[in-house]
Amino acid sequence: MRTKTPTLVLVTIAVAALPLGAAWAQAKIGVVNVARLLQEAPQAQAASRALESEFAVRRRELESQQKDLKAREEKLSKDGAVMSEGDRRNAEKALRDGQRELARKQNEFLEDLNVRRNEALGQLQRTVLQEVQSYAKSAGLDVVVADALYASPAVDITAQVLAALQARKGAPPAKP
């Protein structure tokens, strides 16, 4: 009796799964390459340009401060031997303080940039998700799979979604 129970359970599961298998065979499936969408969408390029312009002034200030510190360091190494002990010590202290301040500003800059980049990426991901869902509904797809290991070009909807994103932005449509 015990040997028949596992067999009976397996047969029952197999019979119950048959209608599911038939439903999957008729389901319309689409596959989308999310990484490509996030990279090529005009919204991604616009966000990148916006971030660059937002942080350009601070980046230039940091580069200027870095050049100034390098020039002061070169001057100290060149003139340090002929400076008085007190002047050399003061110049070294000022240089160390400047380097610490630059490092602090660089860290703040990177933290601010990363926060803004993550915000922009989150917004872009939401936009891409909405566009994929909108396309899937309009195309009558039952399932959309993101980043499949393999997908036939017949079910790959990446180009169509990218074209929809470009149309939304007013850019020229993508090549399929």
Secondary structure, DSSP 8 states (H G I E B T S, - for coil): -TTHHHHHHHHHHHHHHHHHHHHHHH--EEEE-HHHHHHH-HHHHHHHHHHHHHHHHHHHHHHHHHHHHHHHHHHHHHHTTTS-HHHHHHHHHHHHHHHHHHHHHHHHHHHHHHHHHHHHHHHHHHHHHHHHHHHHHHHT-SEEEES-S---TTTB-HHHHHHHHHHHHT------
